[in-house]
Each structure stands twice: as C-alpha cells, then as structure tokens.
Amino acid sequence: MDALDRQILIELQRDGSLTNARLAQALGLSQSAMSERVRRLEQDGDIAGYRALVKPTSLGLSLQAFVAAELNHHSTESIESFELGVVALGAVRACYHVAGRFDYLLHVAVRDLEHLGHLIKYEIAAIPGVDKVETMLVYSEVKSDSGWPIQPEDGDE
C-alpha cells in the first residue's frame, strides 16, 4: 500500500459516498486509474465495505451503554457459547474480547432503561457461562468514531 492508497482510504473514511470520479479529481488521478485502485483495495480486503452513519435516535434508540461481562469458565466451549449468543443479539453494536477484570466489553444501543434492563437480565445474563455483568451508561458521546487512524507511509505524522 502506497501513500496514494492511504489517501484514498482517508478520503473514503471521511465520505464513503464519494464517487471514483470525485476521488480522482480530488487526488489528481484519472477516473480509470482511480477505479482500478479502489477495486484493488476492495479485492485485497483493505476496504471491507460501505455504510451510512445513521443517528441512533432516528431509530428510536435513545440510550447507549457498555456492558462488561465475566465468564465463569474460560473453556473453548464457554467462550464460543458466549460469542455465539452475543452475535445473535441485535442490540449489541460491537463486542470485544478483552484482557483485564472482565472478559468481554459490549457496546449496546436500546430504546430506554426498561429495554436495557430486559437485554441484560433476559438476554445477556441468560447466555450460558455468564457469571457477572457490569453496566456503564453513556451520558454523551465526546468523540465519535471517525475511522481508523491512517499513518503516512513512513509512519511519521
């Protein structure tokens, strides 16, 4: 991946709806050369997909939280069971297997406190192997996800 590929990724993270023609114009390439570069980045898996950033409140999701979960056993079976259970939950935006006091950190989005309580009690805590959960409510988003940090080719910034 060269400096131009990195710049393409920066621009597409900023605005995934950019056409190849607009990208080419912004970066000083021909449209055909840009199309080929973007196609290669997609084929190589450097670009995993495109999506719209939707306001959660537009979907009736007014509450976000982080749920830390601890398993009672760390066998392959317990880990796989928990992960399969979490993947099936639509309210879970992301799940990370982490080191530290807890085993997993889940980012959830729900309608309200009642919905959150139901999610924790009847869906997350009900997954076999879950020992403890701790919930942290999100008051406000201080910095939103603006994409992956892309370093210049030489690693300097």
C-alpha positions as CSV (number, residue, x, y, z in Angstrom):
1,M,0.0,0.0,0.0
2,D,1.5,3.3,-1.0
3,A,0.8,6.9,0.0
4,L,-1.9,7.4,-2.6
5,D,-3.7,4.2,-1.4
6,R,-3.6,5.6,2.1
7,Q,-5.0,9.0,0.9
8,I,-7.8,7.1,-0.9
9,L,-8.7,5.3,2.4
10,I,-8.6,8.6,4.3
11,E,-11.0,10.2,1.9
12,L,-13.4,7.2,1.8
13,Q,-13.5,7.0,5.6
14,R,-14.4,10.7,5.6
15,D,-17.1,10.3,3.0
16,G,-17.9,6.8,1.8
17,S,-20.3,8.1,-0.8
18,L,-17.5,9.7,-2.9
19,T,-17.6,8.5,-6.5
20,N,-14.4,7.4,-8.2
21,A,-14.7,10.5,-10.4
22,R,-14.7,12.9,-7.4
23,L,-11.9,10.9,-5.7
24,A,-9.9,11.1,-8.9
25,Q,-10.4,14.8,-9.2
26,A,-9.5,15.4,-5.5
27,L,-6.3,13.3,-5.7
28,G,-5.2,14.2,-9.2
29,L,-5.7,10.9,-10.9
30,S,-7.6,9.8,-14.0
31,Q,-11.0,8.2,-13.3
32,S,-9.9,4.9,-14.7
33,A,-6.8,4.8,-12.6
34,M,-8.8,5.6,-9.5
35,S,-11.4,3.0,-10.3
36,E,-8.6,0.4,-10.6
37,R,-7.0,1.4,-7.3
38,V,-10.3,1.4,-5.4
39,R,-11.2,-2.0,-7.0
40,R,-7.8,-3.4,-5.9
41,L,-8.3,-2.1,-2.3
42,E,-11.7,-3.7,-2.2
43,Q,-10.4,-7.0,-3.6
44,D,-7.5,-7.1,-1.2
45,G,-9.9,-6.6,1.7
46,D,-8.4,-3.2,2.7
47,I,-11.9,-1.7,2.1
48,A,-14.3,-4.1,3.9
49,G,-17.5,-2.3,2.8
50,Y,-19.5,0.9,2.8
51,R,-22.4,2.0,5.0
52,A,-24.4,5.0,6.1
53,L,-23.9,6.6,9.5
54,V,-27.4,6.6,11.0
55,K,-28.4,8.7,14.1
56,P,-29.5,6.2,16.7
57,T,-32.3,8.5,17.8
58,S,-33.8,8.2,14.3
59,L,-34.3,4.5,15.1
60,G,-35.8,5.1,18.5
61,L,-32.5,4.2,20.2
62,S,-32.1,6.9,22.9
63,L,-29.8,5.0,25.3
64,Q,-26.4,3.5,24.8
65,A,-24.3,1.6,27.3
66,F,-21.2,-0.5,27.7
67,V,-21.8,-3.9,29.3
68,A,-18.8,-5.7,30.8
69,A,-19.2,-9.4,31.1
70,E,-17.2,-12.0,33.0
71,L,-17.5,-15.7,32.3
72,N,-17.5,-18.4,35.0
73,H,-15.2,-20.7,32.9
74,H,-12.7,-19.9,30.2
75,S,-13.0,-23.1,28.3
76,T,-13.3,-23.1,24.5
77,E,-16.9,-24.2,24.9
78,S,-17.8,-21.3,27.2
79,I,-16.1,-18.7,25.1
80,E,-17.7,-20.0,21.9
81,S,-21.1,-20.2,23.5
82,F,-20.9,-16.6,24.8
83,E,-19.7,-15.3,21.5
84,L,-22.5,-17.1,19.5
85,G,-25.0,-15.8,22.0
86,V,-23.8,-12.2,21.6
87,V,-23.7,-12.3,17.8
88,A,-27.4,-13.1,17.8
89,L,-28.4,-10.0,19.9
90,G,-29.4,-7.1,17.6
91,A,-29.0,-4.5,20.4
92,V,-25.3,-5.3,20.6
93,R,-23.4,-2.9,18.3
94,A,-20.0,-4.3,19.0
95,C,-18.4,-6.9,21.2
96,Y,-14.7,-7.1,22.2
97,H,-12.9,-10.0,23.9
98,V,-10.6,-8.1,26.3
99,A,-7.9,-8.6,28.9
100,G,-8.4,-7.3,32.5
101,R,-11.1,-7.6,35.1
102,F,-13.8,-8.6,32.6
103,D,-13.7,-11.0,29.6
104,Y,-15.9,-9.0,27.2
105,L,-17.0,-5.5,26.6
106,L,-20.2,-4.9,24.7
107,H,-21.5,-1.7,23.2
108,V,-25.3,-1.7,23.2
109,A,-28.0,0.6,21.9
110,V,-31.5,0.4,23.3
111,R,-34.8,2.4,23.5
112,D,-34.7,3.1,27.2
113,L,-33.8,1.9,30.6
114,E,-36.5,-0.8,30.6
115,H,-35.2,-2.1,27.3
116,L,-31.6,-2.1,28.7
117,G,-32.8,-4.0,31.9
118,H,-34.5,-6.6,29.7
119,L,-31.5,-7.0,27.5
120,I,-29.1,-7.6,30.4
121,K,-31.4,-9.8,32.5
122,Y,-33.0,-11.9,29.9
123,E,-30.6,-11.9,27.0
124,I,-27.0,-11.2,28.1
125,A,-27.1,-12.8,31.6
126,A,-29.0,-15.7,30.2
127,I,-26.2,-16.8,27.9
128,P,-24.6,-19.9,29.3
129,G,-21.4,-19.3,31.2
130,V,-22.0,-15.6,32.1
131,D,-21.0,-15.1,35.7
132,K,-21.1,-11.3,36.2
133,V,-22.1,-8.2,34.2
134,E,-21.5,-4.6,34.9
135,T,-23.2,-1.8,33.0
136,M,-21.9,1.7,32.3
137,L,-24.5,4.2,30.8
138,V,-23.3,6.6,28.1
139,Y,-24.2,10.2,29.1
140,S,-22.8,11.7,25.9
141,E,-20.5,11.0,23.0
142,V,-17.4,13.1,23.4
143,K,-15.7,11.8,20.3
144,S,-17.3,9.7,17.6
145,D,-15.7,7.0,15.6
146,S,-14.2,8.8,12.6
147,G,-12.5,5.7,11.2
148,W,-9.2,4.1,11.7
149,P,-6.1,6.2,12.2
150,I,-4.2,6.0,8.9
151,Q,-0.5,6.8,9.3
152,P,1.5,8.3,6.4
153,E,3.7,5.8,4.6
154,D,6.8,6.5,6.6
155,G,4.9,6.3,10.0
156,D,5.5,10.0,10.8
157,E,2.6,12.3,11.4
